[in-house]
Amino acid sequence: MRWARVLKAAAEVEAGAGALALGALADGIAAGRSRATLLTLRSASAYTEAAALVLDAMDADGLSPEEAAACLHGLAAGYTQRDQEQDISLVWSGPSSHRVPVRSTARALLGLIAEARTELTLMTYSARRYPPLTQALKDAAARGVGLDIVVETLQGAGSALSGDEPASAFTDVDGARLWHWPQDKRAEPGAKTHAKLAVADRQTLLTTSANFTQSGVDRNIEAGILIRGGSAPARAAEHVTELQRTGVLQRFW
């Protein structure tokens, strides 16, 4: 089929960088932008690699820029419509309520990681080794999922955290990229990396009060929401990516 290669490559752009990135690529192709420009519309390596496949597929399928742009615009619109079909559920850590069934934080977090196929972003304030989480991340890495984990540092937390660096909870996960917010990038004294979230494939977002420790996801009373679909998961991942690109977040080691 003439369009087969482009359709397959476009699906990889959407999976790796989202429908907005696919639409931006379509806009760039329609405007006659250079290949180098098209490959740098988004900073994520997953986007660059997939966009290159799209451009190569255009040539292989014999498509004009106008044809390819129209195809990609249609696909981006379809993906956007799909993403607007959003499901939101509450998640809780701690004691359960028999009258009000709720999803546990531990189950929601581990399930989100198990579903990831292309990329996974985690951010947490405190972290301690939690074997089920470590194993889930190792399994994701083995599937080829790109892992970015943002953690607070002992220096950044001041006296609020002690013991091992929170990042040490993830050093057993081969391929995980660990990030932190350096002190010299914090405009206000005492500012903390206090967000706790996980994003899978820019399609599912868990945001919670729970740190990624056994106490946080299982024992304490903590609350959060799990969002499937809509723009929130992609926007959360894109915000973290932009903080990385601009150097606000930097590699830990």
N, C-alpha and C positions, 0 to 999 in steps of 0.2 A: 504494500500500500504506500502511495506516494508520501503521505503525511506521517508515516509510522515513526520514523526516527525523531522528528520534531515533537510529536506528541509525547513520546517516551521521555525525551530530554526535558521538556517543559514540566512534566510531572516531577522530575527530580529537582528542578528549580523551586517549585512550589513546596515540595517536601522539605527541602533544605533551608529555604529562606522565606517562604510564605507567598501568598497571593499578591501582596503589594510589590514584592520584588519582581515577580513575574510580569506584573503590569508595567513596572518601571522599565524592564528589559524591552517589552513591546513598544513602549513610548520611544525608547532610544533607537530601536531598529527603524521605526517609522520616521524618525527625525534624521536618519542617515548618520548617526554617530559612528565613530571609528570602533573597531574591535577592542582596542585597548580601553577606550572609555566605557564601552558596554560591560567589560569584565570587571570594572571597578565601581559600578553603581552601588554595590553593597560590599562591606568589608569582610564578610564571613567567607572563609575558604570554601565552604559548601556551595555558596552562591557562585563563586568564581568558576569552580570546576563544572557545575551544572550549566552555567551560562555558556561556557566554552563548548559544551556538548550541543547546546541548542544551535549555536552559530555554525558548528561543523555539520549538524544535521540539515540546516537550511541549504547548504551547498550540496550535500549528498542527495537530498530530496529534490533538488532543482527548483527551490522556491525563491521567488523574488522577495525583497524586503517588505513590499506591500502585503503580499500573501502571508508571509510569516508573522508580521505584526498583527494582521487581522485575526489569525489563528490564536496567537498568544493573548490578545485582548479578550477574545471569547472565552478562552480557558480561565483567564484571571477572573473574569466576571462570574463564571460558574463556580470557581473555588470560593470567591467572596460570598456568594449566595449560600453555599454550603456552610461556610464558617459562621454565618449569622444564625444558624440553627444551634443555639446555645443551651447547655444544660448546666445548672448550678446546684450544688448540694453542700450541706454543712458537714464538716468533719470535726471530731472531738477526740481529745486524749482524756484518759482518766476513767472514772466510774461511768458505767452505762446506766441508761434509764429504760426500764422495761416498757413503759407506756409510750415512749418516744424513741423509736429505733433510729440510730445515727451511725454514720460510717466512721470508723476509727482512723486517727491520723496515721498510725503505723501502716494500716492496710492501704489507705489511700496513697501514701508516699511510695510504698513498695510496688503497688499496682501501677502507678504512673511510670516508675522506672522500668518496669517489666514491659510496658507498652511501647517505650521509645524505640525508634528504628533508625533515626538519623542523628539527632542531637538532643542533648540533655543539659540544662542549666540549673544549678543549685546555688542557693545563697543562704548562709546561716550565720548567726552570731557565735554561739558556742557549739562545739562538736566534740563528741567522745566516740571511741570505737564502739560500734553497735553492729555485731556480726551480720544480722539480716540485711542491714543497709549496705555494708561492705560487699556482701555476696551479690546483692542485686546490682550494684554498680559494676562489679567485675563481670557479671553476666552480660550487662549492657555493652561494656567495652569489648567483650569477645564477639558480640554481634556487629561490631563496627560502629557503634554509636559514639559520636564525639562528646566528650564530657568536659564541662567547664564548671568549676566549683569555686565560689567566692566565700571567703571566711574572714572573720575578724582576727586580729592578732593580739597577743598578750599586751604588747605595747599600746595598741589602739584602745584596748579595753581598760587600761589602767589597772586599778586594784580589783575590778569586778570579776576578772577571770584569773585563774592560777593553774599551775601544773603544766602539762604539755601544750604546745601550740595547737589551737583547734585544727589547723591544717594537717597535723599528724594523724588525725582520724582517717585520712583518705590516702595516705602515702602507699598503702598496699594495693591501691587500684592502678594498675599499669595503664598509662596513656591519659590519665586524668590531668587536666590543666588546672592548676591551683592559682587563684588570684586573691589580691588583697587591696585595700585602700590605704596607700602610704600616708604617713603622718603629714608629710609636706604638701599633700593634695587636699587636706582637710582645712577648710576656711576658718572654722570655729574650733577653739580648744574644747576638748571633751566630746567632739562628734564621734559617733559610733557606727559601725557597720551592723545595723540591728535588724535588717530585713530577714525574713525566713520564707523562702519560696522555692518551688521546683517547677520547671517548664519542660515538657516533652514535645519535641517536634513542632514547637510553636503552635500547638493545637490544644494542649491540656496544661492548665496552670493550677498549682496548689499554693495558696498563700495562707500562712498560719502563724499563730503566736508561739508555736513550739519550735525550740531548737532541735537540731538533728542529733539528738542523744536518746538513749533508751528512756530516760526520765521524761524528756520532752514529748516524744511521740507515743508514749505508752502510759506513764505513771501520773504525770501532773494533769491538772485540769487545764487544757489548752483548747482553743477554738480556731477554726479557719474555714475556708471555702475551697471547693474543688470546682473549677470551671472548665468545661469541655466546649470547644467551639467559640465563635465570636472573635472579636479582635483583641481581647485582653491577653490571651497567651502569647500571640505574636508580638504585641506591643511590649510586653514584659521582657521577652527575649531580646527584642531590638534595642530596648533601653540599656540592658546589660552590655550588649555588643557595642553600642555607641560609647559607653563608659570605658570599655576596653580599648576601643579604637583611639580615643582622645587621650589615653594615658591616665585617666582618673583611677581606673583599676589597672594594676600591674601584676605581672607574674610573680608568684611567691618565691619560686626557685626553679 
